[in-house]
């Protein structure tokens, strides 16, 4: 047995076969749900694994998952791992052209997709030479692409037994990340490296296991009762990794097809959820609104932790959540598809001191030129060493720019600029690619966004740089007021920021919008923010 995700899952399934593993709740209000124990989930994955093998999909080949959350998503991921195929996440919001790029870039041999995406899939598949097998989940209004096999038929016909070839710790797992700008890139992980970096080595908050067999031994020695609820789409790495963390504990995972704040809270009450995972203010703020209004009396006493990763929680939102759910620990985590988990924000992290992290021992700040550790207080780039990805799939140039070898280890350079103090606490300045150079001064959007969202009438905000004849670029803010607020002005927003930011960081352009555009997981869409701000000049100071 090796540090292989399929081997590890099977060891848990054999240890606690009758324990509940997965609860899936369909569209809100339908009452449809599906429950699987560990043995049942294992057999369901075996069936799809055998179907893929019988359809000619072999070890090392790439299988796209163009799906909403559901049993089929996790079932297919596990099936791929079992047969040594490589699961590849597909962003279901992508347009036809974006899908064609990802399908081609990932060299997909097979695609599993929801019937709701029939039209886009049917348009993109003929333009992807490598694709030769399609599995269609669900019904829909039409028959879908002619060559697609109904998922339910494939599952029914596949063998529930294992009987798969031996696997390796070197087997691959690819996470495609669009980040905040640019085309999506496939981050290539060895499964052993992903296990220790993205999944905490079997014990995210404690001592990692020392041998693969120890994972099941810990599950056998422990109990059940923890319920993990990753609310963002599984197509984003943070939710899939959270799901595997729960399975490695031998605990229960709850999934919703889509994020609906009121239904999330009802499920927290119904399933006695202990660990809720979110992405930033875009998910936590609607939950706060529901807890402050229509669901103020709902039972949330089961919650032990609520964690956010992939987007920074604002100080205002954290404070309000602590008032509504004082017994739950709110974890403002930091990580990426290229690094897994890096650290958690300190208690004093906020607008006054910046986004401060206590990082793990493998994360540091390095000089972006020499790649040597940066001196305390000197800006550099966050980097991680040890169990890091192999690079970007099909992108040697970007791989060479991001991954390097030094001091006898592999390293990855993350996109965030930061400083480190004498105590090893890291202050994240922001993503270097989004840094705004205005008259020679550097402004990181995240800092300005934190100040904006501290205004009581601001619901959400994004900040970007737009061209300026005098300053090169100027700071521009796209602001979504709270519902019912009609009197908020650009001058009021700027006056609020003056109490928290240096003058050159104050947004010179303020654009109001009915809705901030973000990804389904809550990540910022800076391309949209920049275009929106650049198209409007009436609120310039």
ZIZITA-V498890 format. One record per pair of residues at least 24 apart in sequence whose C-alpha atoms are under 6 Angstrom apart, sorted by the first residue. I is the first residue (numbers start at 1). J is the second residue. D is the distance in Angstrom with one decimal. If there is no record, write none. Layout:
i: {I	I}
j: {J	J}
d: {D	D}
//
This chain:
i: {2	2	3	3	3	4	4	4	6	6	11	12	13	13	20	21	22	22	22	23	24	24	25	26	43	45	45	45	46	46	47	47	47	47	48	48	49	50	51	59	59	60	60	61	61	62	62	62	63	63	63	63	63	63	64	64	64	65	65	65	66	66	66	66	67	67	68	69	69	69	70	86	86	88	89	96	96	100	104	110	112	113	115	118	180	180	186	186	187	188	188	188	188	189	189	193	197	197	198	198	199	219	224	226	226	227	227	227	227	228	228	229	229	229	230	231	231	232	261	269	269	272	273	273	274	274	274	275	275	276	277	277	277	278	279	279	279	279	279	279	280	280	280	280	281	282	303	304	305	305	306	307	308	308	309	309	314	315	316	355	355	356	356	357	357	358	376	376	376	377	377	377	378	379	379	380	380	381	381	381	382	382	383	383	383	384	384	385	385	386	436	438	438	438	438	439	457	457	458	464	466	475	475	476	476	476	476	477	477	478	478	478	479	480	480	480	480	508	508	509	509	510}
j: {169	212	169	192	212	168	169	191	81	82	216	216	38	39	252	252	252	253	254	254	254	255	256	257	160	75	78	79	160	162	155	158	159	160	79	155	79	158	158	84	85	85	86	85	86	86	108	109	87	88	108	109	110	111	88	89	111	89	90	112	90	92	112	113	113	114	257	233	234	257	257	172	173	174	235	120	124	124	128	134	136	137	140	144	525	526	392	393	392	389	390	391	392	389	390	387	340	387	340	341	245	250	251	251	274	252	253	273	274	253	275	253	254	276	277	277	278	521	287	299	300	302	302	303	302	303	304	305	306	306	306	307	308	308	308	309	310	311	521	522	308	311	312	313	313	522	328	328	329	330	330	331	332	333	333	334	450	350	454	427	428	426	427	425	426	425	420	421	422	419	420	421	419	418	419	417	418	416	417	418	414	416	412	413	414	411	412	410	411	410	465	471	472	473	474	471	481	482	482	530	534	507	508	507	508	509	510	507	510	510	511	512	512	512	513	514	515	540	541	539	540	539}
d: {5.6	5.9	5.0	5.0	5.7	5.9	4.8	5.8	5.4	5.3	5.8	5.2	4.9	5.6	5.9	4.5	5.7	4.8	5.9	4.8	5.9	4.8	5.1	5.5	4.7	4.8	5.7	4.7	5.3	5.9	5.3	4.1	4.9	5.1	5.8	5.6	4.3	5.6	5.4	4.5	4.6	4.8	5.9	5.1	5.9	4.7	4.9	5.5	5.1	5.8	5.7	6.0	4.7	5.5	4.7	5.9	4.6	5.1	5.6	5.1	4.9	5.9	6.0	4.5	5.2	5.2	6.0	6.0	5.9	4.6	5.9	5.9	5.6	5.6	5.2	5.6	5.9	5.3	5.7	5.7	6.0	5.9	5.4	5.3	5.6	6.0	5.3	5.2	4.8	5.5	5.5	5.6	5.8	4.5	5.9	4.6	5.2	5.9	3.9	5.7	5.7	5.8	5.9	5.7	5.8	4.9	5.9	4.8	5.2	4.9	4.8	5.9	4.9	4.8	4.7	5.9	5.8	5.0	5.3	5.3	5.9	5.3	5.9	5.9	5.3	4.2	5.1	4.9	5.8	4.8	5.9	4.9	5.9	4.8	4.9	5.4	5.8	5.7	6.0	5.6	5.7	4.6	5.4	4.9	5.4	5.2	5.8	4.8	4.7	5.9	4.9	4.5	5.2	5.7	4.9	5.5	5.6	5.6	5.4	5.5	5.5	5.5	4.3	5.7	5.1	5.3	5.1	4.8	5.9	5.3	5.8	5.8	5.7	5.5	4.8	5.5	5.5	5.8	4.5	5.8	5.4	5.8	5.6	4.5	5.5	5.6	5.5	5.6	4.2	5.7	5.3	5.2	5.9	4.9	5.5	4.5	5.7	5.5	5.5	5.4	5.8	4.7	5.8	5.0	6.0	4.5	5.9	5.9	4.8	6.0	4.7	5.8	4.9	5.9	5.2	5.8	5.8	5.3	5.0	5.6	4.3	5.5}
//
